[in-house]
Amino acid sequence: MHAIDAIVWNLEEVRRRSLLLWASIPTAYMDWRPDPDAMSMKDMIRHVLDSEHYYHLALMNRGSLTDYDSPYEPRAFTTIDEEIAFSRPYRAAFLETVKGYTDADLSNVQIDRSDVGYVRSLGDMLLRIAYHESVHAGQLLDYMRTAGLPRPRVWD
């Protein structure tokens, strides 16, 4: 297996588990948050989807964007299924970009995000993207525990 294949597999596996988690959140709890300063459950899902699109553009730019017009921001959150359907073309484009990299690119391409404190190799950045989604999955599991909701088995 090439490194790129492993990274794509990891991105797909993280998303598979996120989808299990997101689908298990009752509609009545989409606006739930543990405190007034926290993101709601639906805000966190939207954040993950929108961030992946931003990261995709940043990868193609080889660094942070000076201007970002989110395709998600003008849309009202509706249902999980509609959010996922809306995100599909963005996700597909992101994965196609990742699949187009070579193993050498993982070390040789640098992504400059010095505006937020780092410059990293492409391989590092791709792993950070998956990690970002994983962290938010853990937060949502904690939200569900705190709200007294049953949690799905994401560790299958």
C-alpha positions as CSV (number, residue, x, y, z in Angstrom):
1,M,0.0,0.0,0.0
2,H,1.3,3.5,-0.9
3,A,1.2,6.2,1.8
4,I,-1.4,8.1,-0.2
5,D,-3.7,5.1,-0.2
6,A,-3.3,4.8,3.6
7,I,-4.1,8.5,4.0
8,V,-7.2,8.2,1.8
9,W,-8.3,5.1,3.8
10,N,-7.8,7.0,7.0
11,L,-9.8,10.0,5.8
12,E,-12.6,7.7,4.6
13,E,-12.6,5.7,7.9
14,V,-12.8,8.9,10.0
15,R,-15.7,10.1,7.9
16,R,-17.5,6.7,8.1
17,R,-17.4,6.9,11.9
18,S,-18.5,10.6,11.9
19,L,-21.5,9.7,9.8
20,L,-22.5,7.0,12.3
21,L,-22.2,9.5,15.0
22,W,-24.0,12.4,13.3
23,A,-26.9,10.1,12.2
24,S,-27.4,9.0,15.9
25,I,-28.0,12.6,17.2
26,P,-31.8,13.1,17.7
27,T,-33.1,16.1,15.8
28,A,-34.4,17.6,19.0
29,Y,-30.8,17.9,20.3
30,M,-29.2,19.5,17.2
31,D,-29.2,22.9,19.0
32,W,-27.9,21.4,22.3
33,R,-24.6,22.7,23.7
34,P,-22.9,22.2,27.0
35,D,-22.6,25.9,27.7
36,P,-23.5,29.2,26.0
37,D,-20.0,29.6,24.6
38,A,-19.8,26.2,23.0
39,M,-20.8,25.2,19.5
40,S,-24.1,23.4,19.2
41,M,-24.1,19.9,17.8
42,K,-25.3,21.1,14.4
43,D,-22.7,23.9,14.5
44,M,-19.9,21.4,15.1
45,I,-21.1,19.2,12.2
46,R,-21.2,22.2,9.9
47,H,-17.8,23.3,11.2
48,V,-16.3,19.9,10.3
49,L,-17.8,19.9,6.8
50,D,-16.9,23.6,6.1
51,S,-13.4,23.2,7.5
52,E,-12.7,20.2,5.2
53,H,-13.6,22.4,2.2
54,Y,-11.4,25.2,3.5
55,Y,-8.5,22.8,4.0
56,H,-9.0,21.5,0.5
57,L,-8.6,25.0,-0.9
58,A,-5.6,25.6,1.4
59,L,-3.9,22.5,0.1
60,M,-4.4,23.6,-3.5
61,N,-3.1,27.1,-2.5
62,R,-0.2,25.5,-0.5
63,G,-1.1,27.6,2.4
64,S,-3.8,29.6,4.2
65,L,-6.3,31.5,2.2
66,T,-6.4,35.3,2.4
67,D,-10.1,35.3,1.6
68,Y,-12.5,32.5,2.0
69,D,-16.2,32.5,0.9
70,S,-17.8,29.5,2.6
71,P,-20.4,27.8,0.6
72,Y,-21.9,26.6,3.9
73,E,-22.3,30.0,5.6
74,P,-25.2,31.4,3.6
75,R,-27.2,28.1,4.0
76,A,-29.4,27.4,6.9
77,F,-28.7,24.1,8.6
78,T,-31.6,21.8,7.8
79,T,-31.1,18.1,8.5
80,I,-28.0,15.9,8.7
81,D,-29.0,14.1,5.5
82,E,-29.3,17.4,3.6
83,E,-25.9,18.7,5.1
84,I,-24.2,15.5,4.0
85,A,-25.8,15.6,0.5
86,F,-24.7,19.2,0.1
87,S,-21.2,18.3,1.2
88,R,-20.8,15.4,-1.2
89,P,-19.3,17.3,-4.2
90,Y,-16.9,19.1,-1.9
91,R,-15.8,15.8,-0.3
92,A,-15.4,14.1,-3.7
93,A,-13.2,17.0,-5.0
94,F,-11.1,16.9,-1.8
95,L,-10.5,13.1,-2.1
96,E,-9.7,13.4,-5.8
97,T,-7.1,16.0,-5.0
98,V,-5.6,13.8,-2.3
99,K,-5.5,10.8,-4.6
100,G,-3.6,12.8,-7.1
101,Y,-0.7,13.4,-4.8
102,T,2.4,11.2,-5.0
103,D,4.2,9.7,-2.1
104,A,7.1,12.1,-2.7
105,D,4.6,15.0,-2.5
106,L,3.9,14.1,1.1
107,S,7.4,15.1,2.1
108,N,8.3,17.7,-0.5
109,V,5.2,19.9,-0.7
110,Q,5.0,22.4,2.1
111,I,1.7,23.9,3.3
112,D,2.3,27.4,4.8
113,R,-0.1,28.3,7.5
114,S,2.3,30.5,9.3
115,D,-0.6,32.9,9.9
116,V,-1.9,30.4,12.4
117,G,1.5,29.3,13.6
118,Y,2.9,26.5,11.4
119,V,4.3,25.4,8.1
120,R,4.0,21.6,7.6
121,S,4.6,19.0,5.0
122,L,1.6,17.9,2.9
123,G,1.6,14.5,4.7
124,D,1.5,16.2,8.1
125,M,-1.3,18.5,6.9
126,L,-3.4,15.6,5.5
127,L,-3.1,13.8,8.9
128,R,-4.1,17.0,10.7
129,I,-7.2,17.3,8.6
130,A,-8.3,13.8,9.6
131,Y,-7.3,14.5,13.2
132,H,-9.4,17.7,13.2
133,E,-12.5,15.7,12.3
134,S,-11.7,13.0,14.9
135,V,-11.3,15.6,17.7
136,H,-14.8,16.9,16.9
137,A,-16.2,13.4,16.9
138,G,-14.9,13.0,20.4
139,Q,-16.4,16.3,21.4
140,L,-19.8,15.2,20.0
141,L,-19.6,11.9,21.9
142,D,-18.9,13.9,25.1
143,Y,-21.8,16.2,24.3
144,M,-24.1,13.2,23.9
145,R,-22.9,11.7,27.2
146,T,-23.4,15.0,29.0
147,A,-26.9,15.4,27.5
148,G,-27.8,11.8,28.6
149,L,-28.1,10.5,25.1
150,P,-27.2,7.0,23.9
151,R,-24.0,7.0,22.0
152,P,-23.3,4.9,18.9
153,R,-20.6,2.3,18.7
154,V,-18.0,4.0,16.6
155,W,-15.2,1.6,17.7
156,D,-16.3,-1.3,15.6
